[in-house]
């Protein structure tokens, strides 16, 4: 499924990120991420997926890239 983002109606879309671990009991937390889109060509971005799942090692350094999304 593809998801469209319209920069004209929603210039700062929100993403909900949910993090869980494999502990017993499993712990989880969520955060809202605001995305700033630079509308340089006046075409709306089209994402290949509406859901992205990423596994991040606990010792990943702060500021590391965990996911790159390229538009179609």
C-alpha positions, 0 to 999 in steps of 0.5 A: 500500500502506498501512502501520500503526503500532501505538503499543502494540507499537512506541511509537518506530518506526524509519525508514531514510533513504537519501541519494544524490547525482547525482555520478560516482561517486554517493555515498550514506549512510543514517541511522536516524530514530526517530519519536516518536508522541503517541498522543492519541486511541488510534487507530493512525495509517495512512499512505497509503504505506509508502515516501516519496521526497524530493529535497532541494537541497544548500543547504537550510538546516539545520532545514528541513522536508523532508516532512510526512506526515499520517495518514488 
